[in-house]
Amino acid sequence: MTNSLTINERNKTIEMTKKFANAAKRYGSNEYRDLQNARKDYPTYKVVTRSAKRRNDTFKGLTFPYMEKYIKSHGEENLIEFYTLCGRDAQGNKIMLDRNKMIEHASYIEVKEWFLKTYPEIKQYQENIKNILNKKTA
């Protein structure tokens, strides 16, 4: 597993992901052996499970259906571009290469970035909501 077990010399910790920690619980597994070797090499270091950092710009609720609905309600000039990014034809139907395989398309993150560049007011609206909520908690 790549980047699953890390030696943090500044904090004097042996850090592992949740997935790695769960696998290391199985006696004799590769992860178990890796953890035991790290503990032997760094006996004074504390073993910790690190959690994923939360991103503040997640834009919760910004789904493909939401983006499509928003584009349709603000003029359909960008709809074909959106459908192309999502691997759809001009009518919005998925393009299938054969019975089981869809055509390649952009990732969610790429589509989201395109959408936010095309409709910057969405990003501004999200920032306005954050500012209002921060005022209430301050």
C-alpha positions in Angstrom: 0.0 0.0 0.0 1.5 3.3 -1.0 1.6 6.2 1.5 -0.4 4.1 4.1 2.3 4.1 6.8 4.4 7.2 7.4 7.1 8.0 9.9 6.6 11.6 11.1 9.9 12.5 12.8 8.8 16.0 13.8 5.8 14.8 15.8 7.6 11.5 16.7 4.6 9.4 15.4 4.0 6.5 13.2 1.0 7.5 11.1 -1.3 5.2 9.2 -4.5 5.5 7.3 -7.8 4.0 8.5 -7.7 1.4 5.7 -4.1 0.4 6.7 -5.0 0.2 10.4 -7.9 -2.1 9.7 -5.7 -4.3 7.6 -2.9 -4.3 10.2 -5.4 -5.8 12.7 -5.1 -9.1 10.9 -2.2 -11.0 12.4 0.3 -12.0 9.8 -0.9 -9.6 7.1 1.6 -7.5 5.2 0.3 -4.4 6.9 0.7 -6.1 10.3 4.3 -6.9 9.5 5.0 -3.4 8.2 3.6 -1.8 11.4 5.5 -4.2 13.7 8.7 -3.4 11.8 8.1 0.4 12.1 7.4 0.0 15.8 10.6 -2.0 16.2 12.6 0.7 14.3 11.0 3.6 16.2 10.1 2.2 19.7 9.5 5.6 21.3 7.2 6.9 18.6 3.4 6.9 19.2 1.2 5.0 16.6 -1.7 7.1 15.4 -4.4 6.7 12.7 -4.7 9.9 10.6 -8.0 11.1 9.3 -8.6 12.7 6.0 -8.5 16.4 5.9 -11.9 18.0 5.2 -12.0 20.3 2.3 -13.8 23.6 2.7 -14.7 24.0 -0.9 -16.7 20.8 -1.3 -19.9 22.5 -2.7 -22.2 19.9 -1.1 -25.1 19.2 -3.4 -23.3 20.2 -6.6 -24.3 17.0 -8.4 -24.5 16.3 -12.2 -28.3 16.6 -12.1 -28.1 19.9 -10.2 -25.6 21.3 -12.8 -27.8 20.1 -15.7 -30.9 21.7 -14.2 -29.0 25.0 -13.5 -27.6 25.1 -17.0 -31.1 24.5 -18.5 -32.6 27.3 -16.3 -29.9 29.8 -17.4 -30.0 29.4 -21.1 -29.0 26.2 -22.8 -25.9 27.5 -24.7 -23.6 25.6 -22.5 -25.6 22.4 -22.3 -23.9 20.6 -25.3 -20.5 21.3 -23.7 -21.8 19.9 -20.4 -23.2 16.8 -22.1 -19.9 16.3 -24.0 -17.9 16.5 -20.7 -20.3 13.9 -19.2 -20.1 11.5 -22.1 -23.5 12.2 -23.4 -25.0 13.0 -26.8 -26.8 16.3 -27.8 -30.0 15.0 -26.3 -28.4 14.1 -22.9 -28.3 10.3 -23.5 -25.3 8.3 -22.4 -23.1 7.3 -25.3 -22.4 3.6 -25.3 -19.5 2.1 -27.2 -21.1 -1.4 -26.9 -23.6 -3.0 -24.6 -21.5 -2.8 -21.5 -19.1 0.0 -22.0 -19.7 3.8 -21.9 -17.7 6.3 -23.8 -14.9 8.0 -21.9 -15.8 11.2 -20.1 -14.4 13.8 -17.8 -14.2 13.2 -14.1 -16.5 14.8 -11.6 -13.8 17.2 -10.5 -13.1 18.3 -14.0 -16.8 18.9 -14.7 -17.2 20.7 -11.4 -14.2 23.0 -12.3 -15.7 23.7 -15.7 -19.1 24.4 -14.2 -17.7 26.8 -11.6 -15.7 28.7 -14.2 -18.7 28.9 -16.5 -21.0 29.9 -13.7 -18.9 31.8 -11.1 -22.0 33.1 -9.3 -22.4 29.6 -7.8 -19.0 30.0 -6.1 -19.9 33.5 -4.9 -23.3 32.3 -3.6 -21.5 29.6 -1.6 -19.1 32.2 -0.1 -22.0 34.4 0.8 -23.6 31.5 2.7 -20.3 30.8 4.6 -20.0 34.5 5.5 -23.5 34.6 6.9 -23.0 31.5 8.9 -19.7 32.7 10.2 -21.3 35.9 11.4 -23.9 33.9 13.3 -21.3 31.8 15.1 -19.0 34.7 15.9 
